[in-house]
Amino acid sequence: MSVDPRTGIDPRAADGPTSGPSLGEMLGEITKDLSTLMRQEVALAKAELTQEGKKAGKGAGMGGGAAVAGHMALVFLSVALWWALGDQIGHGISAVIVAVIWGIVAAVLAARAKAEFQRINGAPQTAETVKKIPNALQGHEERNA
């Protein structure tokens, strides 16, 4: 900037009231800010969905474990029934005890799987911040508080 040392005024400012940014510059800034905002929202959504996907995978693994344990319970109950009918009471009781243990394991794994699936939240932060975009675009960020 060149300021006249005698008057202390920039001679270009004397030409008119064009001291602020031009319309093109303002639109460029708005476009750049909107682009940055959208990239940040996408990054947030990716991070949240990755985290929730891990929870879903853990729940699915426990559900699979519950299915295997349930299958084992059926196998041992079948063997127990067979053994109890084929032999005397002695060997059958031991097979029933093993089957009951597998049944307990299946119940515990199923309960844990259900709890993991209930912890899945989706992308709450992304949903919250996306709701604020219309007010920000209109210049009313204070309404987002």
N, C-alpha and C positions, 0 to 999 in steps of 0.2 A: 504494500500500500504506500502510495506517495501522498504525504500530507503537506500542504502549503505551510511553510514555517511562519509566514506573516499572519495567516488567518486561523491556522490549526484545523482546516477543513480539507477533507479529501476532495479534489476537484471532480472526481467521478461521481461522488455523492450529490453534487450540485446539479447533476443532469436530471434528476427526478427521484421518485420514491421507490426505485428498484433496488433497495438495499438488502432485501431478503432473498432467499433462494428462489430459483425459477420454478415454474410449475413442473417442468420436466425433471428437475432435480428432486423435487418433492415426490413425484410419482416413482422415480427411480429408487428413492429411499424406502417408500412404502412397499414396492415390489421386493426389494432386498429383504426388508424386515419380515414380510409375509413368507417369503421363501425360507428364511431361517426358522421362523416359527413352525412351519410345516415339517421341515427336516427334524426339528427337535421333537415334535409330536410323534413322528414316525419312529424315531429312536426310542422314545419312552414306551410306545406301544410294543416295540420289539422286545425291549428289556422285560416288561411286565409279562408278556405272553410266554417268553422263554422261562421265566420263573414259575409261572402257573403250569406250563407244560411239564416241568420237572416234578411238580406235585402230582400231576395226573399220572405220570409214569410210575411214580412211587406207589400210588394207589392201585394202579393196574398190576404192578408186580405183586403187591400183597393180595390182590384179588386172585391172581394166578396161583399164588401159594395156598390160598384158602381152597381153591378148586382141587389142587393136588391133595391137600390134606383131607378134604371131603371124599375124594376118590379112595384114598387109603382107608378111611373109616368104613366105607362100603365094602372094600375088599376084606378088611379084618372082621367086620360083622358077618360077612358071608362065610369066611373061614371059621369064625367062632360058632356059627350056627351048625355048620357042617361037622365041626369037631365035636361039638356038644351032642349032636345026634348020633354021630358015629362011634364015639367012645363014651366013657363015663363022664361025670360032671367035672372031674379034675382038670383035664386039658382045656375044656371049653371056657372055664372061668378065666384062665390066663389070656386066651384070645380075646375075650370080651373086654378085659382090662386094657389091653393094647388098643382095641378099637375105640374105647371110651377116651383114652389119651389122645388119639388122632382126632376124635370128634371135638375135644376141647381145643386142640391146636387150630382146627378149622374155624371154630367159633371165634377164637381170639383174632386170627388173621382176618376174618371177614369183618369183624368190628373195627379193626384198625384200618382196613381198606375203606370202609364207609366213612370213617372220620377223615381220612386223607382226601377223599372226594368232596366232602363237605367244606374243606378248607380252601377249595379252589374259588378264587374271587374274580377271575377274568382280568380286566385291565382298569381298575377303578381310578387310578391317577390320570390315565389318559382320558377317560370319560369325563373326569372333573375338569381337566384343563381345556379339553375341546369345547366344553360348554361356555368357556370364557372367551373364546375367539370372537363371536359376534360383537360383544361389547367392546373388545379391544379394537376391532376394525372400525367401529363407530366413534372411537375416541372416548369411551365411557368406562375406562378400566376401574373406576371407583365403584361401579355397580357389581364388580366381581368379588368384593370383600365379604 
